[in-house]
Amino acid sequence: MSSGRAGGASRRRGYGSWIRLGVATVLMGLILHIIFCNEAQLHLSTTGQSWDALSKWDQRRLAWSRGPVELWRTANTLDWTNLFLALGLCGVPVVVGGLRWRSALKVQGLELSVFEVTRVSFVAHFFNAFLLGSTGGDVVKAWCASRWTQDKRAEAALTVVVDRLVGTLALLLFAVAMIPMAWEAAPGVPLFPGYRRYQLLALLVGGMAAVAMGAVVVGFYTDLLAEGALAGRWLRRLPRGDSVARALAACRLFGRHPRYMLSAAFWSLVINLAIVGTFLALADGLRLEVPGRVLWFVVPAVVCVAALPITPSGLGVREHLFVSLLAIAAFPGVKHGEALALALLGYSANLLWSAVGGVVYLALPGRTVTPDPAKG
């Protein structure tokens, strides 16, 4: 009888491996397709043709026939030092993001190894390329977190939300802090006073920062979400509202751990510097005639706005913002195609790290981990 159960379990593991291989193959193919589409779109921009004017079939055909050639040509156009620097920096947020999330898990009494949170961070980044917005991979992280404990599943999933909120707030505040440095395109050439698009972007980023800050203050430092508060009593009337109310009440723990806020701020700063550094390296490799201090505002601002669930993975939003912010009269040496190339290359570098996450997903299948709460 036991041998039959063992055989059934073995077959299920075998099926799971094949399913994992199939999912990874399909999604890796999608990663390549998106990268090839980016390169084909860049090629068309140099010929004066419109990508949107092509039929879906022609877009796919051009992507797979011209995309690999253009990808190699783009790599050769860029300075190899800048290219590898950009690729290295682009991977930093994946690893450091896992460390920041680990500190949030510790607050809730869940002690995970660096290896485990890094593995999940890479796998989440892999799925992040295909789910809506830049937060899609958080669904994977929340699912993994809920498997690590039996009695604190809601709190474990909450750590993903808190980590995303704190990280987004840090990036928004970083962008706001960079506004004075990017105030002028050049001495005597006003940027924010002279361009309404910069003014609107600054207002949007500032508004998002205020909302995120308000959420942190309410959740971490007030009792408005406590289990006995009005919000908690109202949530308990909803289906599965008990878990949601308990999770929101657990937010107060983060405010009682000043060390968490310090570590989250430090890791967030490292991530922000890596994100901006990626685009600075690519801009230098492309010989883009934009002052680096302007990119210190533009890059985090665009990343934050593109993270809004407007289009899948921010496609179109990110590219439009880079072109409208950089290909302007204040930067006469920047062409539309160059600004578009910067946006697409940055996205392609991120997709390459998603592909690395696919390898991790395939090579290191998930494990059920039940941490010892006493370690927290």
N, C-alpha and C positions, 0 to 999 in steps of 0.2 A: 504494500500500500504506500509506504514511504518512498519506495523507489519510483512509483508512478507519479507521486507529487513532485519528486525531484526532477523527473523527466519533463513534466509539464512546465515546471519553473524554468528548466533549461531551454525548452522550446520558446517560451515567452521572452526570455532574454535574447534568444536568437532573432525572433521577430522584431524585438525592440532595436537591435543593432541594425537590421536591414531598414527599418523605418527611419532610424536616425541617419543612416547613410543616404537614403532617398531625400529626406528633408534637406540635409546639408548640400547635396548635389544640386537640387533645384534652386536653393537660395544662393549658393555660390555662383550659379549660372546667372541669376538675376543681378548679383553684384557686378559681374563682368559686363552684362548687358547695359547697366546704368553707366558704367565707366566708358564703354564704347560709344554710347549715345552722347555723353558729354564731349568726347573727342570729335565725333562726327559733327556735332553742333558747332564746335569751335572752327572746324574746317569750313563749314558752310558760311560762317560769319566773315571769313576772309575772302570769300568769293562773291559776297553780296546777296546770296540766296537766303531764303527764310526756311528754317527748320519746320515751323508750324504749317507752312504751305504744302509740305510733303504728306502723302498718305501714311497711315500707320505701317503699311507693308513696306513702303519705300524707306521710312525711318529705320525700321528693323534691318532691312537689307543694307542700307548705307552704314548703319552702326557696326554690323559684323564684317562688312567688307572693307570699310575705310577706318573704322575705329581702332583696330590693332595697329595699323600703320601710323595713324596720327598719334596714338599713345606713345609709340616708340620715338616718333619725331619730336613730340613735346618733351619727352625725357631727355633727349639729346640737346634740345634748345636750352633747357634750364642748366644752370651751373650745377655740376654733380654734388658739390659741397652743399649748396643750398637745398638741393633736392633731398639728400639724405638727412640733412638737418631738419627739414620740414617734416619728413616722414617720422623721424625719431621723436620730435616734439609732439606730433599728432597722437602718438601712442601714450604719452604721459598721462593725459586725463583718464584713460581707461584704467591704468594701474593705480594711480593716485586716487581716483574716484572710489575704487574698492576699499582703499585704506580709510577714506573719509566715512564711507558707509559702515565700515567695521566699528568705528568709534560710536556711531549711532546705535548699532546693535549692542554694544557694551552697556550703554545707558539702560537698555531694557533687560539687562541680565543675560544676554546671549553672547557667549564667548566663542568666536570662530577664528580659525587659523587664517593667516595671511594668504596661504595657498588657496583655501576654499573661497574666500571673498574675491580673490583675483580671478579665479576660474569662473565664478558666476558673473563677475563684471565683464569678462571677455565674451561669454555666451550671451549676456544681455545686449552687449554692443553689437553682436552679430544679428540678433533679431531686431535691434533698434533700426536697422537700415530698411526694414520692410513694414513695420507697424507705424501707425499715424504719429506724426510729429517726432521730436527728438526724445520724447519720454516713453515711447512704445516699449523699449527694453525694460522699463521699470516694472511692467506687468510680469515679465519673466523673473526679475529679482524678487518681487513680492511673492510669487508662487514658490520660489525656492526657499525664501525666508519662512513661509508658513509650514514648510516641511521640516524645519529644524527644531520645532518645539511642538508639544502636544497641548499645552495649557496656555500658551501665550501667542497664539497664531495671529490674532488681530494686532497685538503690539509689534510682532515681528514685521508684519506687512506695513505697519505705520512707519517703521524706520526708513523704508524706501521713500515714502511721501515726504518725510521730514528731510531726508538727505537731498532730495530734489529741490525742495523749497529753499533750504539753506544755500545750496549751490547756486540756484538761480538768483537769489537775493545777492549773493556775493558778486556774481558777474554783473548784475544790474548796477550795484553800487560802484563797481570798478569802472563801468562805462560812464556813469555820472561824474566820477572823480576825474576822468580824463577830458571832460569838456573844456575846462580852462586851457589845457595844454594844446587842444586842437582848435582853439577859438579862431585862429587865423590860418589861411592856407599858406600864406607867406607874409613877411613883414609889410603891412599896409594893405593886404588883401584879405578883407574880412570873410570868414566862412559862415559862421552861425548868423551874424547879423545880415549877411548878404543872400543867404539861400534859405527859403522857407522850408525846404525838405529837411534840412539839418535842424531847424527849429522844431518842426513837427516830430522828428525822430527823438530829439532830446526830451520833448514833453511826454512822448509815449514811454520812453525808457524810465523817465522820472516817475510817471504815474504807475508803471508796473513795479518799480522799486518801492513806492509807498504802499501799494497793496500787499506786496510780499512782506514788507516790514510789519505792517499791521497784523498779518496772519501770524508771524512769529511772536509778536508781543502778546496777542490774545491767547495763543496756544501755549506759550512757554511761561508767561509771567502773570497771567490772570486766572481766576477760577471760573471763567465764563463757560468753559468746556468740561468742568468737573462733573462727575457722575450724578451728583445731586442737584446740579444747576438746571435751569430751564431747558437749555439745549439738549442735555442728556436725557431728561424726562421725555421730551418730545421725540427724540430719536428712538427711544425704547418702544414706542407705539408702532414703529415700522417693522416690516419683516427683517429679521436678523439685525435689528437695530441695537440689540444688546452689545454685539461685538463692535459695532461702529462707535457706540457711546463709550465703551471701555477703552477702545483705541485712542479716541480723542482725549479722554481723560488722562491717558498716559503721556500726552504731550507735556504735561506739567513737569515730568521728570527731567526733560531736557533743560528747562530753566533752572533746575536745582543742581545742575552739574556744570559749573562755569568752565571746568576743564574741557568739557565737550565743545563748548562754543569756541574756545581758544584753538583747539585742534582742528575743528571744522573750518575756522577762519584761515588757519595756516595752510591746510591742504587745498582749500579753495583758491588761495592766492597762487599756489604753485600751478594749479590747473589753469587759472586765468592767464598767467604768464606764458604757459605752454601753448594755449590757444592762439594768443596774439602772436607769439613767436613763430608759430607755424606759418601764418600769413605774411609776417615780415620776411621770413626766409624765402617764401614763394615770390613775393613782390620784388625782392632783390634779385632773385634768379630771372624774373621776367623783365628786369630793368624798368620797372614801373615807376614813372616820375610822379610819385606821391610822397610827401613827407611822412616819415615813419610815425611821427607824433599824431598825425591824423588817423592813421590806422589803429592807434591805441584806443581811439574812441569808436571808430567805424566797426571794427571787427567784433568786439563784445556786444555792441548795440545790435548789429545784424544777427548775430548768433541768438540773442535773446528773442528778437522779434520772429525769427524763423522757427523758433521752438514752439510758438503758438500753433494750435491745431487748425491752421488755415488750409494747408495743402499737405498731402502725404510727405513726411520727412522734410517739410519746408521747401519742396521743389518749386522753383519759379519765384518764390518770395525772396529767397536768399540772392539769387542771380539778379533779380530786378533791383534790389536795394544796392548791391555792389555797383552796378552800372550807373544807377541814378545818382549815387553819392560820389563816385570817383570820375566818371566820364563827363565832367562839367568844365565850364570856362575857367574856373579857378585853377584847374590842372590841365593846361592846354596840351601837354605832352601825352595825355592818357586817351587812348582810343577806346571805343565801346568794346571791341573784341578783346582788348587787354584786360579791361575790368571784368569782363565775362570770364576770361581765362583764369583770373585769380580766384573767382568764386567757384568755378567748376573744378579747378585743381585742388583747392582746399577740400571740397566735398569728395573728390576722388581719393585723396589721401586718407580721409576718414573711412571711406569704403574699403580701402585696402586693409585697414585695421579691423574692419568688420569681417573681412575674409579670414584674418588671423583668428578671430573669435569663432568662425566656422570650423577651423581646424581644431581648436580647443573643444568645441562642442562635440566633434566627431571622435577625437582621440581620448577625451576625458569625460566619459558619461557621468551623469549626475549620481550622487550618492545620498542616501537618507542619513542625515546627521542630526542627532539629538544632543545639543550641548548640555552641559551640566550647569544649571542656573546658579549653583553655588560658586562657580568660577567668576560670575559677573560681579 
